[in-house]
Amino acid sequence: MNNKEKNKKSIQDKLSNLKYNANSEAHLKVDIKKCLKCTSKPCTFICPAGVYEYRDDINEILVQYENCLECGACKVVCPYNSIDWQYPKSGCGIILKNS
């Protein structure tokens, strides 16, 4: 195994280096009416932290905002512009464990 292979980490390994200081108020808000029009639900598979989960049984997107990596990918891929994405308030959100 060469050095490049040794240093290659999975996304799960990289995510384990993060911690979250969750705010009591969500910084991600989904407009459910717009969201229901979407058939592909790209937010559910583009998010590296699995923040969005579509529940077919209740026909709704569940948002676990406290896991957000603050990358903004969900907002970019949403075809109906139904995600109101803001940075968490100061002192909240993602933090590197080693910092």
C-alpha positions as CSV (number, residue, x, y, z in Angstrom):
1,M,0.0,0.0,0.0
2,N,1.5,3.4,-1.0
3,N,1.3,6.6,1.0
4,K,-1.5,8.0,-1.2
5,E,-3.7,4.9,-0.4
6,K,-2.8,5.2,3.3
7,N,-3.9,8.8,3.4
8,K,-7.1,8.3,1.5
9,K,-10.0,8.6,4.0
10,S,-13.7,7.9,3.5
11,I,-16.2,10.6,4.0
12,Q,-17.3,8.9,7.3
13,D,-13.6,9.1,8.5
14,K,-13.5,12.8,7.6
15,L,-16.9,13.5,9.3
16,S,-15.6,11.9,12.5
17,N,-13.2,14.9,12.9
18,L,-16.1,17.3,13.3
19,K,-18.3,18.2,16.2
20,Y,-21.4,20.3,16.2
21,N,-22.7,23.0,18.5
22,A,-26.3,22.8,17.6
23,N,-28.5,25.9,17.9
24,S,-32.0,25.4,19.3
25,E,-33.4,27.1,16.1
26,A,-32.9,25.6,12.7
27,H,-30.9,27.5,10.1
28,L,-32.4,25.3,7.4
29,K,-36.0,25.7,6.6
30,V,-37.9,23.8,3.8
31,D,-41.0,25.1,2.1
32,I,-43.0,21.9,2.2
33,K,-45.5,23.0,-0.5
34,K,-42.7,23.6,-3.0
35,C,-40.9,20.4,-1.9
36,L,-43.9,18.2,-2.6
37,K,-43.7,19.2,-6.3
38,C,-40.2,17.7,-6.5
39,T,-40.0,14.1,-7.7
40,S,-36.2,13.6,-7.6
41,K,-35.5,15.0,-4.1
42,P,-31.8,15.7,-4.8
43,C,-31.2,17.1,-1.3
44,T,-31.6,13.6,0.1
45,F,-28.6,12.3,-1.8
46,I,-26.4,15.3,-2.4
47,C,-25.9,16.2,1.3
48,P,-22.7,14.6,2.6
49,A,-24.0,14.5,6.2
50,G,-27.4,13.0,5.4
51,V,-29.3,16.0,6.8
52,Y,-32.4,15.4,4.6
53,E,-34.6,12.3,4.6
54,Y,-37.7,11.9,2.5
55,R,-40.4,9.9,4.4
56,D,-42.7,8.4,1.9
57,D,-45.2,7.3,4.6
58,I,-45.8,10.9,5.7
59,N,-44.9,12.5,2.3
60,E,-42.5,14.9,4.0
61,I,-38.8,15.8,4.1
62,L,-37.3,15.5,7.5
63,V,-34.4,17.9,8.2
64,Q,-31.7,17.2,10.8
65,Y,-30.2,20.6,10.7
66,E,-27.9,20.0,13.6
67,N,-25.8,17.7,11.4
68,C,-25.3,20.3,8.7
69,L,-21.8,20.8,7.3
70,E,-22.7,24.2,6.0
71,C,-21.6,23.4,2.5
72,G,-24.8,24.8,0.9
73,A,-25.1,22.0,-1.7
74,C,-28.7,21.4,-0.8
75,K,-29.7,24.9,-1.7
76,V,-27.8,24.7,-5.0
77,V,-29.4,21.5,-6.2
78,C,-32.9,22.2,-5.1
79,P,-34.9,22.6,-8.4
80,Y,-37.7,24.5,-6.7
81,N,-35.6,26.8,-4.5
82,S,-37.5,25.5,-1.5
83,I,-34.6,25.5,1.0
84,D,-34.0,28.6,3.0
85,W,-30.4,28.1,4.0
86,Q,-28.7,30.5,6.4
87,Y,-25.5,30.2,8.4
88,P,-26.1,29.1,12.0
89,K,-25.9,31.9,14.6
90,S,-22.5,32.8,15.9
91,G,-20.9,30.1,18.0
92,C,-23.2,27.4,16.6
93,G,-22.7,25.0,13.8
94,I,-19.7,22.9,12.7
95,I,-16.5,22.9,14.6
96,L,-13.2,21.0,14.0
97,K,-12.5,18.7,16.9
98,N,-8.8,19.5,16.8
99,S,-9.1,23.3,16.8
